[in-house]
Amino acid sequence: MSAVEPRPVAAAPCACPAAVPFLHEPGPAVDSGAGALARLGDHVLDVHSSARSGGAVVVTDPGLRATGIVDEALTVLAAAGCPTVVVDEIPGNPTVPSVEAGAGLVAGAFPGSRPVVVALGGGSALDAAKGIARLAADPTGPGLPLIAVPTTAGTGAETNGFGVLEDPVRRCKVYCGDSSTTPRVALLDPLLTHGLPPGATAATGVDALVHALESLVSRGRSAVSEAFAAEALRRVWHRLPDAYADGADADARAEMLIGAHLAGQALTRSGLGLVHGLGHALTAHHGVVHGRALAMVLPEVVAWSLDDTADAPADGGAWARVTEILGLRHPGELPGALARWTDAVGVPPGIDRAGLGLGSDEVAALATTAAADPVGRNAPRTADRTALVGLLTRSLH
């Protein structure tokens, strides 16, 4: 059951008219279902055949390796006769140095060859794998072929070829990858998410919700991205509380994995917005877990975007669609409903509740970083540095 009970409302108008031009390109092939991991070897062999590659590189993190999931994947690959190396030193927020180190290991293990990169884990492993696939390949040619196996229902990183890395020197997020590092296959096995603790389930699920919401109101949306985003928003809003309350709820886990994937398909086509811009800054400057950083600023950003007194009026059609999907009566209810929903799954809104103790200098630095993040360009109401300082300041109280 969702944190906010649905109420009947009049159907909202389509937010994106069919006359708006767009280009829809296919993403990865999707293999979805309980037990899909058993087919990983077949997919690697298929990619070998089409890409003249050899061997496999499993990119993951130490925490996941300790669960036994990595060993299960290695057993499947061994049965397929595929020589494999593992890159498992990926931090929770993947960094440029960790990706460079991983790419060096791959180049040393497979000199003159093009192994398949198997990205196994949450968004961090998937993003790092894209950077490794790009850097370990000949810079004049395409990146190494990639298969993505998400073990969290959040980032939707299996849908596109771009990863987000942390640059510890400049203290900001940078983007890596290109169309050639879009996964050939997205293998969605909900059984791999059953062991995810409640806190991680909630934080990654909040990320999926924000992906869907920001995509649905994005300036860059199309009829296709809107369809993906609307269905993703509906699934995540209703099923994350269930998955959070009972991690063994097989139906909720499966719904969440599909919802996160659909949200990834949406954001790949539409772009995101200011919630992610501010969230990236909080992660880069203060190490806040991504989903928690998004929840900290989500209600305030939505309230600011809906401000009817602003010089640029709110996009009424898009926000009406969000309101309808969440079962609310009026867009003005959204900030409060979102705050209650994230709070109910243990990811509270408001920067003050994180105990960061930010002063004016820290707020100014966060605003500068967020203003430079290109992710904010598709926000329904764009913000300069001054506006971002105001948003952050209000989120502190």
C-alpha positions, 0 to 999 in steps of 0.5 A: 500500500502506498503512503498516500491513498489514491483518490479519484480525479479527472483524467489529466490531459496528455502532457506531450502532444503527438505533434512534438517531433522525436527520435526513438531508438531501441535500447538493449535487448531485455531478458526478464524473469526469475532465474534469468541469470542462468542465461547469462552464458548464452548471452555472452556467447551470442555477443562473442559471435556478433562482436568477435570478442573473447572472454568476459570481465565481471565488474562488481563491488566487494559487498556483492561478491560477499553475498555469493551472487558473483560466484553464481554468475561465475559458475554460469560463465564457466559452464559456458566455457568463457574465460573470466576475470573479475574487477571488484574494487568498485566503491559505492560512488564510482570514481574516475581513478577506480575506473582507470584502474579497472580498465588497466586490469582488463587491458592486461588480462586480455591484450589485443582482445575484446572481452565482453564486460558483464556489469553485475550490481547496482548503479555504481557497478553498472556506471563503472563498467561503462567507463571501463568498457570505454577506456579499455577499448581502442580509443578510435573504435567502439567501446567493449561490448557490455551486458548489464545485470542489475541487482538493485531496482533503482538506477535503470543504468542498464538502459543507456551507455553513459555512466556517472562517476565522481571526480574526487579532485574537482569534487563533482560528477562527470559523465562517461561512455557513449552509444557504443557502451549501451548494454547489448543485453539487460538481464533483469532477474528479480531474484537477485534483488531479494537479499537487498536490505530495507535501507538500500531497497528504499534509497534505490527505489527513491532514485527510480521514483525521481527518474520517473517523475523528472522524466514525466515533466522534463522539457526533453520529454516525448510521447515515448519517454512519457509512456515509459515514465508514467508506467514507471511512476505508477509501479514504483509509487505503489510497490516500493513500500511493499518491497521495503516492508517485506524484502521477500515479497516476490511480486513487489520485487519484480514490479520494482525491477521493471519499474526501475527499468522503465524509468531508465528507458524514460530518462535516457530519452528525456533527461532529468532535472534539478533534483538530480543536479542538487543530489549529485552535488550533495553526493560529491561534496558530502558523500550522501548516498544518492537516493537519500540525497534526492529525497532531501531536496525532492519536495522543495524542488517540486514546490519551487517548480510549481510556484504559480508566482514565478515568471515562467508558469508551471507546465500544468499538463505535465504536473496534472499527469503526475498528480493523476498517477499518484492519486492526488486531487491537485498538483499543490498536494505533490510536495507534501505527498512526496515528503510523506512517501519518502519518510514512510520508507525511511528516506526522510526529506530535508537536508537538516535531518541528515545532520550535515550542519551546512553553513552558508559557504557550503550551501554556496559551493553546493549551488555552484556545483549543481548549477554547472551540472548539465542534468538540470537543463531539462528541468521544467523550470530552470534555476541559476546559482542564486535560485539554487542557493535559495532551494538548498537553504529552504531544504535546511529548515 
